Amino acid sequence: MSADRTSAAHEHDAPQRRAPARGRNDRRAHAHASWWAFAVHRVSGVALALFLPVHFVALSSALRGDAALDGFLRFTDRPLFKLAEWVLVVLLAGHLAGGVRLLLIEFRPWSGLRKDLVAASGGVALAVGLVFALALVK
């Protein structure tokens, strides 16, 4: 047997190489702006879905009459609720801007992860949050 045939025979006997560990590559991917846009979009979507039952409780208080609605609105006129309202508006703006970013990536002719769209959607969410915060301060 020649040397080439001998080495080929031993390759079949050797154990298969395992795929590289995912840890190193995952950390690098999590540092990318598109991963953060993905995470913000998913977390904001879940937070908005969790908010819906609270919103329905507020709407149901209006069905019980003016006194029930006024009581609920007085209860929510606290700094913690104002902060939560601001966070909700920022999450909504971030989710909307992230969704528009995904639609642009999907239906426009460019390719890639488009860091400029990530920055623009983040900027829109922060601008909406600042405008809403100014409206709360008055």
TASULNOR-V521535 format. One record per run of one state. SS is the DSSP state (@ for helix, = for strand, . for the rest). FROM is the first residue (numbers start at 0). LEN is the number of residues. Records with the same first field share a line. If there is no record, write none. Layout:
SS->FROM-LEN / FROM-LEN
This chain:
.->0-2 / 13-9 / 30-2 / 63-2 / 75-3 / 107-7 / 137-1
@->2-11 / 22-8 / 32-31 / 65-10 / 78-29 / 114-23
